[in-house]
Amino acid sequence: MAPAKIVIIGGGFAGVECARYLERRVRPDEAFVQLVSPDAGLLYLPLLPQVASGTLNPRSISVSLRRILRRTEVVPGMAVGVDHETRRVVVRRSTGRETALEYDHLVLAPGSITRVLDVPGLQEHGFGMKTLPEAMYLRDHVLRQLDVAALRGGLDEDRERLNFVTIGAGYAGTETAAVLNKVCHAAAKRFFPETERGMVRWHLVTHGDRIMPELGERLGAEAKRILAERGIELISGASAAEVTANGVKLTNGRFIPSRTVLWTAGVTPSPLAGHLGAETDKGRIIAQADLSVPGLPGVWAMGDSAAVPDVADGGDKVCAPTAQHAMRQGKHMARNLLATLRGGQPEPYRHPDLGMVVDLGGRDALARPLGIGLRGIPAQFVARSYHLMALRTVVARARVAFDWTVHGLSGDDFLRIGYGDYKTHTIGGFEQSGCYLQADEVPRTLKELGDPQ
């Protein structure tokens, strides 16, 4: 018999763990595995805020898929459609060309994308924190606001540049606001006059009255205390009503002048479930405890895009869309696929929640391993140990550990690459070779500028 064709959609934690496990245990005559991913690397999302703050190098938290997957065929592109009747997946390459992949088993692990609500101006003026380019661009943008404000222009313009607003107080929003606030105040202390340092303000806006509710009430209150000590204003019971180039209007009627509005108010699953006709729960594909999709033979779902029953917790709960569940579901999915290929029975997924970790920068951290609340240095040790263990390669662990060590010894740096300064992606655009004045234009320009002040 020909080897079974297994197509995995998604190069995140779940998809990669599934492919890695299959590589080690499946025989070439049993199955041929393809993994479809629009990105060439496995991004470790929990450390993305530390890239935005400059604590970690971007390459430290992204591992090449071809480096960790040796026998799996990595298909660069985005899965944009599925037809289960013909058992084919439509993949759109980066060139725009589309191709079709046949499958015997389809594993859906496309992850999630930022949930963008119908807020006027959000698409045009908001920033996200879901991808590596977004984190790097946000860092450059924030530092640029500080650079321009240091020139001390108009008071209203400086206030817009030095006010930063984060909408959404989940892990991504809270951690990003905390670490970037630390960088901003360190930069202002070094470069701004004392009278202008107080203009640097970060605002954290949340619908409820708690931040990161998964931490529990006590650690949530501790997080609020740490943010307040750093000067971050927590605005409860509100969200964005309108975003403009010069500020954000909140649903409570307040207007905050700002040129930096970070949107982290939730995520939404991939829309591929609609192509299959599968039942969904808040956009997530409803899967059975063994990760199979009811009514669709050969289709499996896991990770952020799947609503998998939380057998360990019991009741009607489903597994939270976290990295720890995604990685463990990936391995369990591979075991169930092997069992199916070899005539066995798939087993239900069961994994107790190990807790959460939050790194707020510096010595401030919170952790809840196995239900035990920690804060400060002990929490920082647990958080960073967990992240190092969760990284997929020894090289990635070494890079992250090295970056943390260097940052701990040298402190924050304020280097800006300048991603947002270039209008085109050409040689002339990046190198700004067309910006120079002609020789005969220099005297006229100097005359227009007048005498030096």
C-alpha positions in Angstrom: 0.0 0.0 0.0 1.1 3.6 -0.7 2.1 5.6 2.4 -0.7 7.7 3.9 -0.6 11.4 3.1 -0.7 13.5 6.3 -1.1 17.2 5.8 -0.5 19.5 8.9 -1.8 23.0 8.5 0.1 25.4 10.8 3.7 25.8 11.8 3.1 26.8 15.4 3.6 24.9 18.6 1.0 22.2 17.9 1.8 21.6 14.3 5.5 21.4 14.7 5.4 19.1 17.8 3.1 16.8 15.9 5.5 16.7 12.9 8.6 16.2 15.1 7.0 13.3 16.9 5.9 11.6 13.7 9.4 12.0 12.2 10.9 10.0 15.1 8.4 7.2 15.0 6.6 6.8 11.6 8.2 4.6 9.0 8.6 6.0 5.4 6.4 3.3 4.1 3.6 4.2 6.6 3.2 7.9 6.0 4.4 11.0 4.0 4.1 14.2 6.1 3.7 17.7 4.8 3.5 20.8 7.0 2.0 24.0 5.5 3.1 27.3 7.1 3.3 30.8 5.8 6.4 31.4 7.9 9.8 29.8 7.7 10.3 29.7 11.4 8.6 28.5 14.6 8.0 31.6 16.7 8.0 31.4 20.5 5.1 33.8 21.1 5.4 34.2 24.9 8.7 36.0 24.5 7.5 38.4 21.9 7.2 41.3 24.3 10.8 40.9 25.2 11.8 41.4 21.6 9.7 44.6 21.5 11.6 45.8 24.6 15.0 45.0 23.1 15.8 42.4 25.9 16.0 39.6 23.3 17.3 39.5 19.8 14.6 38.6 17.2 16.5 35.5 16.0 16.6 34.1 19.5 12.9 33.3 19.6 12.4 32.0 16.1 13.8 28.7 14.9 14.0 27.6 11.3 11.4 24.9 10.5 13.8 23.2 8.1 16.4 23.0 11.0 14.1 21.1 13.3 12.1 19.1 10.7 14.4 16.9 8.7 11.9 14.4 7.2 8.8 16.5 6.9 8.2 18.4 3.7 7.7 22.0 4.7 5.4 23.7 2.2 5.8 27.5 2.4 2.4 29.2 1.9 -0.9 29.8 3.5 -3.7 27.2 3.5 -6.7 29.3 2.2 -9.3 26.6 1.5 -10.2 22.9 2.2 -12.5 20.6 0.2 -13.1 17.5 2.3 -15.1 15.7 -0.5 -12.0 15.6 -2.7 -9.7 15.6 0.3 -7.6 18.5 -1.0 -6.1 21.7 0.5 -5.6 24.9 -1.4 -2.3 26.5 -0.6 -1.4 30.0 -1.7 2.3 30.6 -2.1 4.1 33.9 -1.4 4.2 34.5 -5.2 0.4 34.4 -5.3 0.3 31.1 -7.1 -2.0 28.5 -5.7 -1.5 24.8 -5.5 -3.5 21.8 -4.2 -2.3 19.2 -1.7 -4.1 15.8 -1.4 -4.5 14.2 2.0 -5.6 11.1 3.8 -5.4 12.7 7.2 -5.7 16.5 7.7 -4.4 18.0 10.9 -5.8 21.5 11.5 -3.5 23.6 13.7 -3.6 27.0 12.0 -3.5 28.9 15.3 -5.2 32.2 15.8 -5.0 35.8 14.5 -5.6 39.1 16.3 -9.3 39.8 16.7 -9.8 43.2 15.1 -13.2 44.7 16.0 -15.1 47.2 13.8 -13.5 50.2 15.5 -13.1 53.2 13.3 -9.5 53.9 12.5 -8.1 50.8 14.2 -6.9 49.1 10.9 -5.2 52.3 9.8 -3.6 53.5 13.1 -3.5 50.5 15.5 -0.5 48.3 16.2 -0.6 44.6 16.9 1.6 42.1 18.9 1.2 38.7 17.2 4.1 38.4 14.9 7.9 39.1 14.9 7.7 42.0 12.4 5.0 43.6 14.5 7.1 43.4 17.6 10.2 44.8 15.9 8.2 47.6 14.2 6.5 48.6 17.4 9.9 48.9 19.2 11.2 51.1 16.4 8.1 53.2 16.4 8.1 53.8 20.2 11.8 54.8 20.2 11.2 57.1 17.3 8.5 58.9 19.3 11.1 59.4 22.1 13.7 60.6 19.6 11.4 63.2 18.0 10.0 64.4 21.4 13.6 64.8 22.7 13.9 67.7 20.2 11.2 69.5 22.2 8.7 70.6 19.6 5.2 71.8 20.3 3.7 70.8 23.6 0.6 69.1 22.1 2.7 67.1 19.6 5.1 66.0 22.4 2.1 64.9 24.5 0.8 62.8 21.6 4.2 61.2 21.1 4.9 60.4 24.8 1.4 59.0 25.5 1.2 55.2 24.8 -2.1 53.3 25.0 -2.6 49.5 25.2 -6.1 48.2 24.6 -6.5 44.7 26.2 -5.0 43.6 29.6 -4.3 40.0 28.8 -0.8 38.5 28.9 0.4 40.1 25.6 -0.9 43.5 26.4 0.2 43.6 30.0 3.7 42.2 29.5 4.3 44.5 26.4 3.1 47.6 28.3 5.2 46.7 31.3 8.5 46.1 29.5 8.1 49.0 27.0 7.1 51.4 29.8 10.4 50.4 31.6 12.4 51.2 28.4 10.6 54.5 27.8 11.3 55.8 31.3 14.9 54.7 31.2 15.3 56.6 27.9 13.5 59.7 29.2 15.7 59.7 32.3 18.8 59.7 30.2 17.8 62.1 27.4 14.9 64.3 28.6 15.0 67.3 30.9 13.5 66.7 34.3 10.5 68.8 33.5 9.5 66.6 30.5 10.1 63.2 32.0 6.7 63.1 33.5 5.1 63.4 30.1 6.0 59.8 29.3 2.8 57.9 30.2 1.5 54.4 29.5 -2.2 53.5 29.7 -3.6 50.0 30.0 -7.3 49.8 29.0 -9.4 46.7 29.9 -13.1 45.9 29.6 -13.2 44.3 33.1 -11.7 45.3 36.4 -9.0 42.6 36.5 -5.9 41.9 34.5 -4.8 38.4 33.5 -7.6 36.7 35.5 -6.0 33.3 35.1 -3.4 34.3 37.6 -6.0 34.4 40.4 -7.2 37.3 42.5 -4.2 37.7 44.7 -1.5 37.7 42.0 -3.8 39.8 39.8 -3.9 42.5 42.5 -0.1 42.2 42.8 0.2 42.8 39.0 -1.9 45.9 39.4 0.4 47.2 42.2 3.5 46.7 40.1 2.0 48.5 37.2 0.8 51.4 39.4 4.3 51.7 40.9 5.7 52.0 37.4 3.3 54.8 36.5 1.1 52.7 34.2 -2.5 53.9 34.4 -5.0 51.1 34.4 -8.4 52.2 32.9 -11.1 49.6 33.7 -14.5 49.1 32.1 -13.6 50.6 28.7 -12.3 49.9 25.3 -11.5 51.8 22.1 -14.4 53.5 20.4 -12.3 55.3 17.7 -8.6 55.4 16.8 -7.1 58.4 15.0 -3.6 59.5 13.9 -3.5 61.7 17.0 -5.2 59.7 19.7 -7.9 57.2 20.8 -11.4 57.8 22.0 -12.5 55.3 24.7 -16.0 53.9 25.1 -16.3 55.8 28.4 -16.0 59.1 26.5 -12.4 59.9 27.4 -9.9 60.9 24.7 -6.2 60.1 25.1 -3.8 62.0 22.8 -1.4 59.4 21.4 0.3 58.3 18.3 0.8 54.7 19.6 -2.3 52.6 20.2 -1.5 48.9 20.7 -4.4 46.5 20.2 -4.2 43.2 22.1 -7.9 42.7 22.9 -8.2 39.1 22.1 -7.6 36.6 19.2 -9.9 34.8 16.8 -9.3 31.3 15.3 -8.5 30.7 11.7 -11.6 30.7 9.4 -10.8 27.3 7.8 -13.5 25.6 9.9 -16.2 27.2 7.7 -14.8 25.4 4.6 -15.2 22.0 6.3 -18.7 22.6 7.6 -17.4 21.6 11.1 -19.3 22.8 14.2 -17.6 25.6 16.0 -17.6 27.2 19.5 -16.7 30.9 19.3 -14.9 30.2 16.0 -12.9 27.2 17.3 -13.5 23.8 15.7 -15.3 21.5 18.1 -13.1 18.4 18.5 -13.6 15.2 20.4 -11.3 14.3 23.3 -9.1 12.3 21.0 -8.7 15.4 18.8 -10.7 14.1 15.9 -13.4 16.2 14.3 -16.9 14.7 14.5 -18.5 13.7 11.2 -15.3 14.3 9.2 -13.3 11.1 8.9 -9.5 11.7 8.7 -9.8 15.3 10.0 -8.2 16.3 13.3 -8.0 19.6 15.1 -5.8 21.0 17.9 -4.2 24.1 19.3 -5.8 27.6 19.4 -8.2 26.8 16.6 -9.8 23.8 18.3 -12.2 23.5 21.2 -10.9 20.3 22.8 -12.7 19.0 25.9 -10.6 19.6 29.1 -10.8 16.0 30.4 -8.4 16.7 33.3 -10.6 19.6 34.6 -13.9 17.9 33.9 -17.3 19.5 33.2 -18.0 21.4 30.0 -14.7 23.3 29.9 -12.4 23.2 26.9 -8.6 23.5 26.9 -7.3 27.0 27.1 -5.5 28.3 24.0 -2.1 28.3 25.6 1.4 27.2 24.5 1.5 24.3 27.0 -1.7 22.8 25.7 -0.7 23.3 22.1 2.7 21.5 22.5 1.2 18.6 24.4 -1.7 18.3 22.0 0.8 18.1 19.1 2.5 15.1 20.6 -0.7 13.4 21.5 -2.1 14.0 18.0 1.0 12.3 16.6 0.5 9.3 18.9 -3.2 9.0 17.8 -2.3 9.2 14.1 0.2 6.4 14.6 -2.3 4.4 16.4 -4.9 4.9 13.6 -2.3 4.1 10.9 -1.5 0.8 12.7 -5.0 -0.2 13.3 -5.2 0.9 17.0 -7.5 3.2 18.8 -6.8 6.9 19.5 -6.7 7.9 23.1 -8.4 11.0 24.7 -6.1 14.0 25.4 -5.6 14.7 29.1 -3.3 17.3 30.6 -3.7 19.2 33.8 -3.0 22.9 33.7 0.6 23.5 35.0 -0.1 27.2 35.7 1.0 30.5 34.2 4.1 32.7 34.2 4.3 36.5 33.6 7.5 38.4 33.1 7.0 42.2 33.7 10.7 43.1 33.1 13.5 43.6 35.5 13.0 41.7 38.7 9.2 41.9 38.5 7.5 38.7 37.6 4.5 36.6 38.7 4.1 32.8 38.5 1.5 30.3 39.5 3.1 26.8 39.0 0.8 24.0 40.1 -1.4 26.5 41.9 1.4 28.0 44.0 1.6 31.8 43.8 5.0 33.3 43.4 6.3 36.9 42.9 9.6 38.7 42.5 12.9 36.8 42.0 11.4 33.3 42.6 8.7 33.9 40.0 11.3 35.3 37.6 13.4 32.1 38.0 10.4 29.9 37.4 9.2 32.0 34.4 12.6 32.0 32.7 13.2 28.3 33.4 9.9 27.4 31.9 10.6 29.5 28.8 14.0 27.9 28.3 12.6 24.4 28.6 9.8 25.2 26.2 12.2 26.5 23.4 12.6 23.8 20.8 16.4 23.7 20.3 19.6 23.9 22.3 20.7 26.8 20.1 17.6 28.8 20.8 18.0 28.2 24.5 21.6 29.3 24.4 20.7 32.5 22.5 18.0 33.4 24.9 20.1 32.7 28.0 22.9 34.8 26.5 20.6 37.7 25.7 19.2 37.7 29.2 22.7 37.7 30.7 23.9 40.5 28.5 20.8 42.6 29.2 21.1 42.0 32.9 24.7 43.2 32.8 24.4 46.1 30.4 20.7 47.3 30.9 18.4 48.7 28.3 19.7 50.0 25.0 17.8 52.5 22.8 19.0 51.5 19.4 16.4 52.0 16.7 16.8 50.1 13.3 14.5 52.5 11.4 12.0 50.1 9.9 9.3 52.8 9.6 11.5 55.4 8.1 11.6 54.0 4.6 8.9 54.7 2.1 9.9 52.0 -0.3 11.6 48.6 -0.2 14.1 49.5 -2.9 17.9 50.1 -2.6 17.3 53.8 -2.9 14.5 53.6 -0.3 16.5 51.8 2.3 19.7 53.7 1.7 17.9 57.0 1.1 20.3 57.8 -1.7 17.8 60.2 -3.2 17.6 62.4 -0.2 20.7 64.5 -0.8 20.5 68.1 -2.0 22.1 69.1 -5.3 25.2 71.2 -4.9 23.4 74.4 -6.2 20.5 73.8 -3.8 22.6 74.0 -0.6 23.1 77.9 -0.6 19.4 78.5 -1.2 18.3 76.0 1.4 20.7 77.5 4.0 19.3 81.0 3.2 15.8 79.8 3.7 16.7 78.2 7.1 18.2 81.5 8.3 20.9 81.9 10.9 21.6 79.1 13.4 19.7 79.4 16.7 
